[in-house]
Amino acid sequence: MAGIAVLVSLGVWQVHRLAWKRDLIERVEQRVHAEPVAAPGREQWPNVNRANSEYLRVAVNGRYQNDKETLVQAVTERGGGFWVLTPFVTDAGYTVLINRGFVPLQRDPGTRAQGQIEGETRVTGLLRLTEQGGGYLRANDPTNDRWFSRDVTAIAAKRGLSDIAPYFIDAEVLEPAVPDAPIGGLTVIAFSNNHLQYALTWFGLALMLIAGLGLVLRHEWRLRRPQTT
């Protein structure tokens, strides 16, 4: 009986997780297609988290520091290359990393000089949380300036950035287009949602255990019932 109770409780837990995941997906969809809001400022940073902030559509005004860009290895629908993360000094005074988008294997920014936006500009995009450690089964190597994840803290330390926001922004597609600029708007929004499958699995195992227990009890009853002559 204990085993049945455990399996049923696991199934119920997965049902609750399914409801939570569907709510999360719905909230993210609303954020992505909403009108942009101001990017969180310093006083809001402690409250920036996955539940209430990730994929929030935001806008920020300021200037790029193109001489301090960082290339992070990427694999996209356009093939292999790099994300271009560039510090952006906002009008409010703090700095935020902007993922300007994807470039192919041209590491040298001189090959895309026309795409280096100068002067005051406005960036709209999706707020993303820092990615720590590394990616593609490889750790970031700040010493050799080799990056496999968008780790805000590590990149800021390498580039000597201070007063840095604890998030980065995935920039949208530039309109009008800028020649040689990184390709924005490639954020992949996908959530694994296998909770219904898991719930059915646990409930199915519980039913099998109930059926098996029923067969055992039936067999025991047959063995113990009085024999008639």
Secondary structure, DSSP 8 states (H G I E B T S, - for coil): -HHHHHHHHHHHHHHHHHHHHHHHHHHHHHHHTS--EE---GGGGGG--TTTTTT-EEEEEEEE-GGG-EEEEEEETTEEEEEEEEEEEETTS-EEEEEEEEE-S---GGGGGGG---SSEEEEEEEEE---SEETTEE-BGGGTBBSS--HHHHHHHHT--SEEEEEEEE---SS--TT--B-----------HHHHHHHHHHHHHHHHHHHHHHHHHHHHHHS----
